[in-house]
Amino acid sequence: MLPPTKRLPKESTIPAVWMRSGTSKGLFLHREHLPTDETKWESILLALMGSKGTKSGDNAPQIDGLGGGTSTTSKVAVVGRSSQPGIDLEYSFVQVDFKAGRTDRSGTCGNMVAGVGPFAWDQHLLDRSSGWSSSSSSTAIDIHVLDTNTSQVFRLTMPNPYYYHHTHPDSLSMFAATWEAIKVTMVQPGGQMTGALFPKKESSSSSSTEEERTTVLEIPCGWTGQLLRVRATLIDCGNPFVLVAAADMPVQYHLEQQDALFSDAARLTVETLRRAASLRLGLATSWDVAACQRTVPKIAVVTPATAAGASVDATVTAYSLGHLHPTIQLTGAVALAAALSVPGTVLAAAAAAAAAASTIKVGNGNHTSSYAPPTSRTWRIAHPRGTVKVEIVSLRLADGSYCIESASVMRTARKLFEGQAFYCLK
């Protein structure tokens, strides 16, 4: 792509790629094409995506930009080379609010990172002379990506373009087809933003490491105004997430779910729970800060499977920026699977009971205990449009706490267009 150019006095262009990455779509940009001063990014990205602030009731958000008017189609990935040992690329994720004129870089996006490897390869951001990339005999390559927002390291295992070209010599480019079977692995994803997988119990002494794997949140019910007590697991794995027990949600919520509705009362209840959890996790210092910090923590309502032999291990309804998520965030699937792997969460007890009669592979042997989770297990999570599988490798430490060694999800990505994106700064 050519470097950024200027057109009319107030109009500029920037080289850009639009990609479907996992279950998200977004804009991929070179870091070198944006200002060195990152405080100047917001105005450019808002102009590119068309998020300059919309009036209440506007049914056409981002109509004057590239954004798709939903949380899953209003994302930006900024990618550049890395000088850090063991890291190939650095990735900055930007969630662009599709209604309000603001951006948020407090979290990460596991779906968008799936496209980072293909984008970087196609844009010559990877060292193609290195040993791992030039061998046509290797079917896959590993690319290590550092998320600059959270310091999370991703390992992307994807098809080796050299091998693909060797076995498909008539192909003009790997991008002639969808990049299939990209394995996105989060390396030690626990505690990247809060410092711990779970919050410490409030009653614990300052020297205690006792975890609070199930928290009771108390808020006014959005339908009745009465006190609502809800059990939730607050977990920082991939992204900070609030996993709310569906059984504790009021009957009005479940009635609306049956009709695929999301009323103002439901939105208020879910958002109030999210803000309360933000304070409990220490991500926000006040209610107002929690309200402004919309991307973390994220929130989902979860139902664990209770029958042995069920086709899925849990069912989830996720939310993003105050709206129903059409599927589930990749990091949400990771957080949920991690919670399934650790005893004492709102998910693990039911999952353990369902699997009590099963024999599960643990390391090189077999394990039938309903308490300790397996060292490695693939969890099946149902969302409104299908099922996602997450492989979790967990380790129980000597003090009884747990470490999530890795979490892996399979994704695909496809380039939709490449060219110059126009924007105007007023």
C-alpha positions as CSV (number, residue, x, y, z in Angstrom):
1,M,0.0,0.0,0.0
2,L,1.1,3.5,-0.7
3,P,1.8,5.9,2.2
4,P,-1.0,8.3,3.4
5,T,-1.8,11.1,1.0
6,K,-3.8,14.3,1.1
7,R,-6.5,15.2,-1.3
8,L,-8.7,18.2,-0.7
9,P,-7.7,20.8,2.0
10,K,-9.7,18.9,4.7
11,E,-9.6,15.4,3.1
12,S,-6.9,12.8,3.7
13,T,-6.5,9.2,2.8
14,I,-4.7,6.3,4.5
15,P,-3.9,2.8,3.2
16,A,-6.3,0.3,4.8
17,V,-7.5,-3.3,4.6
18,W,-11.0,-4.3,5.6
19,M,-11.2,-7.9,6.9
20,R,-13.6,-10.4,8.3
21,S,-11.7,-11.8,11.2
22,G,-13.3,-14.5,13.2
23,T,-16.8,-13.3,13.9
24,S,-15.9,-9.7,13.7
25,K,-15.2,-7.3,10.8
26,G,-12.9,-4.3,11.0
27,L,-10.2,-2.0,9.6
28,F,-6.5,-3.1,9.6
29,L,-3.9,-0.3,9.5
30,H,-0.1,-0.1,9.5
31,R,1.2,1.5,12.7
32,E,3.6,3.5,10.7
33,H,0.8,5.2,8.8
34,L,-0.7,6.7,12.0
35,P,0.9,9.5,14.0
36,T,3.6,8.6,16.5
37,D,1.6,10.5,19.1
38,E,-1.1,8.0,19.8
39,T,-3.4,10.6,21.4
40,K,-4.0,11.8,17.8
41,W,-5.3,8.4,16.7
42,E,-8.9,8.9,18.0
43,S,-9.9,11.7,15.8
44,I,-8.6,9.9,12.7
45,L,-10.3,6.5,13.6
46,L,-13.6,8.2,14.5
47,A,-13.6,9.9,11.1
48,L,-12.7,6.8,9.2
49,M,-15.4,4.7,10.9
50,G,-18.0,7.5,10.8
51,S,-18.4,7.6,14.6
52,K,-18.6,11.4,15.2
53,G,-21.5,11.1,17.6
54,T,-25.2,10.5,16.6
55,K,-28.4,12.0,17.9
56,S,-30.7,9.9,20.1
57,G,-32.9,7.7,18.0
58,D,-30.6,7.9,15.0
59,N,-31.1,4.6,13.1
60,A,-28.1,5.0,10.8
61,P,-25.0,5.2,13.0
62,Q,-21.7,5.3,11.0
63,I,-23.5,6.0,7.8
64,D,-20.7,8.5,6.8
65,G,-17.9,6.0,7.5
66,L,-16.6,2.5,7.1
67,G,-18.1,1.1,10.3
68,G,-21.0,-1.3,10.2
69,G,-23.1,0.2,12.9
70,T,-22.7,-2.7,15.4
71,S,-20.1,-3.5,18.1
72,T,-18.8,-6.4,16.0
73,T,-18.3,-4.4,12.9
74,S,-16.8,-1.2,14.4
75,K,-13.3,-2.3,15.2
76,V,-9.7,-1.3,14.3
77,A,-6.5,-3.3,14.4
78,V,-3.3,-1.3,14.3
79,V,-0.4,-3.6,13.4
80,G,3.4,-3.1,13.3
81,R,6.7,-5.0,13.6
82,S,8.1,-5.7,17.0
83,S,11.7,-5.3,18.3
84,Q,11.0,-7.4,21.4
85,P,12.7,-10.8,21.7
86,G,10.3,-13.6,20.8
87,I,7.6,-11.3,19.5
88,D,7.0,-10.9,15.7
89,L,4.2,-8.3,15.7
90,E,2.6,-5.7,18.0
91,Y,-1.2,-5.2,17.8
92,S,-3.3,-2.4,19.2
93,F,-7.0,-3.0,19.3
94,V,-9.4,-0.1,19.1
95,Q,-13.1,-0.5,19.8
96,V,-14.9,2.4,18.1
97,D,-18.2,3.2,19.7
98,F,-20.7,3.1,16.8
99,K,-22.9,5.8,18.3
100,A,-20.9,8.0,20.6
101,G,-17.9,9.8,19.3
102,R,-15.2,8.0,21.3
103,T,-12.8,5.0,21.2
104,D,-11.7,2.5,23.8
105,R,-8.4,0.7,24.0
106,S,-8.8,-0.8,27.5
107,G,-9.3,-4.4,26.4
108,T,-8.4,-6.7,23.6
109,C,-10.2,-8.6,20.8
110,G,-9.4,-12.2,20.1
111,N,-11.4,-12.3,16.9
112,M,-9.5,-9.4,15.4
113,V,-6.2,-10.8,16.3
114,A,-6.9,-13.8,14.1
115,G,-6.5,-11.5,11.1
116,V,-3.3,-10.0,12.3
117,G,-1.1,-12.8,10.9
118,P,-2.6,-12.9,7.4
119,F,-2.6,-9.1,7.2
120,A,1.0,-8.9,8.3
121,W,2.1,-11.6,5.8
122,D,0.3,-10.0,2.9
123,Q,1.7,-6.5,3.9
124,H,5.3,-7.8,4.2
125,L,5.5,-7.0,7.9
126,L,7.0,-10.5,8.7
127,D,10.5,-11.5,8.0
128,R,10.0,-13.9,5.1
129,S,13.7,-14.9,5.1
130,S,13.5,-16.4,8.6
131,G,13.7,-20.2,9.0
132,W,10.2,-20.9,10.1
133,S,8.7,-19.1,7.1
134,S,10.9,-20.1,4.2
135,S,10.5,-23.9,4.6
136,S,8.0,-25.2,2.1
137,S,7.9,-28.5,3.9
138,S,6.2,-27.1,7.0
139,T,2.5,-27.0,6.7
140,A,2.0,-24.4,9.5
141,I,3.8,-21.4,11.0
142,D,3.7,-19.8,14.4
143,I,3.5,-16.0,14.8
144,H,3.8,-14.4,18.2
145,V,1.8,-11.2,18.6
146,L,1.9,-8.8,21.6
147,D,-1.3,-7.0,22.4
148,T,-0.1,-3.5,23.4
149,N,-3.4,-2.7,25.3
150,T,-3.2,-5.6,27.8
151,S,0.4,-7.1,27.3
152,Q,-1.3,-10.4,26.3
153,V,0.8,-12.6,24.1
154,F,-1.0,-14.5,21.3
155,R,0.4,-17.4,19.3
156,L,-1.2,-17.6,15.9
157,T,-0.7,-21.0,14.2
158,M,-1.7,-20.7,10.6
159,P,-1.1,-22.3,7.2
160,N,2.4,-21.7,5.8
161,P,2.1,-19.6,2.6
162,Y,5.3,-21.1,1.2
163,Y,3.9,-24.6,1.6
164,Y,0.6,-23.5,0.2
165,H,2.3,-22.0,-2.9
166,H,4.5,-25.1,-3.3
167,T,1.4,-27.4,-3.3
168,H,-0.9,-25.0,-5.2
169,P,1.5,-23.4,-7.8
170,D,-1.3,-21.9,-9.8
171,S,-2.5,-19.7,-6.9
172,L,-1.7,-16.1,-7.2
173,S,-1.9,-15.4,-3.5
174,M,-2.7,-17.1,-0.2
175,F,-5.4,-14.4,0.0
176,A,-7.1,-15.9,-3.1
177,A,-9.0,-18.0,-0.6
178,T,-10.1,-17.7,3.0
179,W,-7.3,-18.2,5.6
180,E,-8.6,-21.3,7.2
181,A,-7.8,-23.1,10.4
182,I,-6.0,-20.2,12.2
183,K,-5.4,-21.4,15.8
184,V,-5.5,-18.5,18.2
185,T,-3.7,-19.3,21.4
186,M,-3.6,-16.9,24.4
187,V,-0.5,-17.7,26.4
188,Q,-1.1,-17.5,30.2
189,P,-4.2,-15.2,29.7
190,G,-5.1,-14.9,33.4
191,G,-4.9,-11.6,35.2
192,Q,-3.5,-9.5,32.3
193,M,-5.5,-6.4,33.4
194,T,-6.3,-7.0,37.1
195,G,-3.2,-9.0,38.2
196,A,-5.2,-12.1,39.1
197,L,-7.5,-14.7,37.6
198,F,-10.2,-13.9,40.3
199,P,-10.6,-11.0,42.7
200,K,-9.4,-11.6,46.3
201,K,-12.1,-12.1,48.9
202,E,-13.0,-8.7,50.5
203,S,-12.8,-10.2,54.0
204,S,-9.4,-11.6,53.4
205,S,-6.3,-10.0,55.1
206,S,-3.9,-8.1,53.0
207,S,-1.5,-11.0,53.0
208,S,-4.1,-13.6,52.0
209,T,-4.3,-15.0,48.5
210,E,-7.8,-16.5,48.9
211,E,-9.8,-16.1,45.7
212,E,-13.4,-15.2,45.3
213,R,-14.6,-17.4,42.5
214,T,-18.3,-16.6,43.0
215,T,-19.4,-13.1,44.0
216,V,-22.9,-12.0,44.9
217,L,-23.8,-8.7,43.3
218,E,-26.7,-6.6,44.7
219,I,-28.4,-4.1,42.4
220,P,-31.9,-2.6,41.9
221,C,-33.9,-4.8,39.5
222,G,-34.6,-3.0,36.2
223,W,-38.2,-4.2,36.1
224,T,-39.3,-3.8,39.7
225,G,-36.8,-1.6,41.4
226,Q,-36.5,-4.2,44.2
227,L,-33.2,-5.5,45.4
228,L,-31.8,-8.2,43.1
229,R,-29.1,-10.6,44.4
230,V,-27.2,-12.3,41.6
231,R,-24.4,-14.8,41.7
232,A,-21.6,-14.1,39.3
233,T,-18.0,-15.2,38.6
234,L,-15.7,-12.2,38.0
235,I,-12.8,-13.5,36.0
236,D,-9.9,-11.9,34.2
237,C,-8.9,-14.3,31.4
238,G,-8.5,-13.0,27.9
239,N,-10.6,-9.9,29.0
240,P,-12.2,-9.2,32.4
241,F,-15.6,-10.8,32.3
242,V,-18.7,-10.9,34.5
243,L,-20.3,-14.3,34.1
244,V,-23.8,-14.1,35.6
245,A,-25.7,-17.1,36.6
246,A,-28.8,-17.2,34.5
247,A,-30.8,-19.0,37.2
248,D,-30.5,-15.8,39.4
249,M,-31.9,-13.4,36.7
250,P,-35.5,-12.3,37.3
251,V,-38.4,-14.0,35.5
252,Q,-39.0,-11.0,33.3
253,Y,-35.5,-11.4,31.8
254,H,-36.2,-15.1,30.8
255,L,-39.5,-14.2,29.3
256,E,-37.9,-11.6,27.1
257,Q,-35.2,-14.1,26.2
258,Q,-37.8,-16.5,24.9
259,D,-39.1,-13.8,22.6
260,A,-35.6,-12.6,21.6
261,L,-36.2,-9.2,23.2
262,F,-33.9,-6.9,25.0
263,S,-35.9,-4.2,26.7
264,D,-34.7,-1.0,28.4
265,A,-35.3,-2.8,31.7
266,A,-33.1,-5.7,30.7
267,R,-30.4,-3.3,29.4
268,L,-30.5,-1.4,32.6
269,T,-30.2,-4.6,34.7
270,V,-27.3,-6.0,32.7
271,E,-25.4,-2.7,32.6
272,T,-25.9,-2.1,36.3
273,L,-24.5,-5.6,37.0
274,R,-21.5,-4.8,34.8
275,R,-20.7,-1.5,36.5
276,A,-21.0,-3.1,40.0
277,A,-18.6,-5.8,38.9
278,S,-16.2,-3.2,37.5
279,L,-16.0,-1.6,40.9
280,R,-15.5,-4.9,42.6
281,L,-12.7,-5.8,40.2
282,G,-10.9,-2.5,40.7
283,L,-11.2,-1.6,37.1
284,A,-13.1,1.6,37.9
285,T,-12.8,4.0,40.9
286,S,-16.4,5.3,40.7
287,W,-19.8,4.6,39.2
288,D,-19.2,7.3,36.6
289,V,-15.9,5.9,35.6
290,A,-17.5,2.4,35.2
291,A,-20.2,3.9,33.0
292,C,-17.6,5.5,30.7
293,Q,-15.4,2.5,30.5
294,R,-17.7,0.4,28.4
295,T,-15.5,-2.3,26.9
296,V,-14.3,-3.8,30.2
297,P,-15.4,-5.6,32.0
298,K,-17.6,-7.4,29.5
299,I,-20.7,-9.3,30.7
300,A,-22.5,-12.5,29.8
301,V,-25.4,-14.5,31.2
302,V,-24.4,-18.2,31.4
303,T,-26.2,-21.5,32.0
304,P,-24.0,-24.6,32.6
305,A,-25.0,-28.0,31.4
306,T,-26.5,-30.1,34.1
307,A,-26.9,-33.5,32.4
308,A,-24.2,-36.0,31.7
309,G,-23.5,-36.4,28.0
310,A,-25.0,-33.1,27.0
311,S,-23.9,-31.9,23.6
312,V,-22.5,-28.6,25.1
313,D,-21.0,-27.7,28.4
314,A,-22.6,-24.3,28.8
315,T,-24.9,-21.9,27.0
316,V,-24.2,-18.1,26.9
317,T,-25.9,-14.8,26.0
318,A,-23.2,-12.1,25.7
319,Y,-23.5,-8.4,25.6
320,S,-21.3,-5.7,24.1
321,L,-21.6,-1.9,24.5
322,G,-25.0,-2.2,26.0
323,H,-26.4,-4.4,23.2
324,L,-26.9,-8.1,22.6
325,H,-23.9,-9.8,21.1
326,P,-24.9,-11.9,18.0
327,T,-22.5,-14.7,19.0
328,I,-19.9,-14.5,21.8
329,Q,-16.5,-12.7,21.9
330,L,-13.5,-15.0,21.5
331,T,-12.2,-13.7,24.8
332,G,-15.7,-14.3,26.3
333,A,-15.5,-17.9,25.2
334,V,-12.0,-18.1,26.8
335,A,-13.2,-16.6,30.0
336,L,-16.2,-18.9,30.2
337,A,-14.1,-22.0,29.4
338,A,-11.6,-21.0,32.1
339,A,-14.4,-20.7,34.6
340,L,-15.6,-24.2,33.7
341,S,-12.1,-25.4,34.4
342,V,-11.8,-24.1,38.0
343,P,-13.9,-25.3,40.9
344,G,-16.1,-22.9,42.8
345,T,-17.3,-20.8,39.9
346,V,-20.9,-20.4,38.9
347,L,-20.2,-22.8,36.0
348,A,-17.8,-25.4,37.4
349,A,-20.1,-26.9,40.1
350,A,-22.8,-27.9,37.7
351,A,-20.3,-29.0,35.0
352,A,-18.4,-31.2,37.5
353,A,-21.7,-32.8,38.6
354,A,-22.6,-33.6,35.1
355,A,-19.2,-35.1,34.4
356,A,-19.0,-37.0,37.7
357,A,-19.6,-40.3,36.1
358,S,-17.3,-39.6,33.2
359,T,-13.7,-40.6,32.8
360,I,-11.7,-37.6,31.5
361,K,-8.2,-37.6,30.2
362,V,-5.8,-35.7,32.5
363,G,-2.2,-35.5,31.3
364,N,-1.1,-39.0,30.5
365,G,-3.6,-40.7,32.8
366,N,-7.2,-40.8,33.8
367,H,-9.1,-38.8,36.4
368,T,-12.7,-39.3,37.7
369,S,-12.8,-36.7,40.5
370,S,-15.6,-34.1,40.2
371,Y,-13.5,-31.6,42.0
372,A,-10.1,-31.1,40.3
373,P,-10.5,-30.0,36.6
374,P,-8.5,-31.8,33.9
375,T,-5.1,-30.5,32.9
376,S,-6.3,-30.2,29.3
377,R,-9.9,-30.1,28.1
378,T,-11.9,-28.8,25.2
379,W,-15.1,-27.1,26.3
380,R,-18.1,-26.7,24.0
381,I,-20.0,-23.4,24.4
382,A,-23.4,-22.7,22.8
383,H,-24.2,-19.2,21.7
384,P,-27.2,-17.8,19.7
385,R,-25.7,-18.7,16.3
386,G,-23.8,-21.9,17.0
387,T,-21.1,-23.5,19.1
388,V,-17.5,-22.6,19.8
389,K,-14.9,-25.0,21.2
390,V,-12.2,-23.7,23.5
391,E,-9.2,-25.8,24.6
392,I,-8.0,-24.9,28.1
393,V,-4.7,-26.0,29.6
394,S,-4.9,-25.4,33.4
395,L,-2.6,-26.0,36.3
396,R,-3.5,-26.3,40.0
397,L,-0.9,-24.6,42.2
398,A,0.3,-25.7,45.6
399,D,-1.8,-23.1,47.4
400,G,-5.0,-24.3,45.7
401,S,-5.2,-21.5,43.2
402,Y,-5.3,-22.2,39.4
403,C,-3.2,-20.9,36.5
404,I,-4.6,-21.0,33.0
405,E,-1.5,-22.0,31.0
406,S,-3.2,-21.4,27.6
407,A,-6.5,-21.1,25.8
408,S,-6.9,-21.9,22.2
409,V,-9.8,-21.3,19.7
410,M,-9.9,-22.0,15.9
411,R,-10.8,-19.0,13.7
412,T,-10.8,-18.1,10.0
413,A,-10.1,-14.7,8.3
414,R,-10.7,-13.2,4.9
415,K,-9.6,-10.0,3.3
416,L,-12.6,-8.1,1.9
417,F,-10.9,-5.1,0.3
418,E,-7.6,-3.2,0.2
419,G,-7.1,0.4,-0.8
420,Q,-7.1,4.0,0.3
421,A,-9.7,5.0,3.0
422,F,-10.9,8.6,2.9
423,Y,-11.5,10.7,6.0
424,C,-12.0,14.3,6.9
425,L,-11.0,16.0,10.1
426,K,-13.1,19.0,10.9
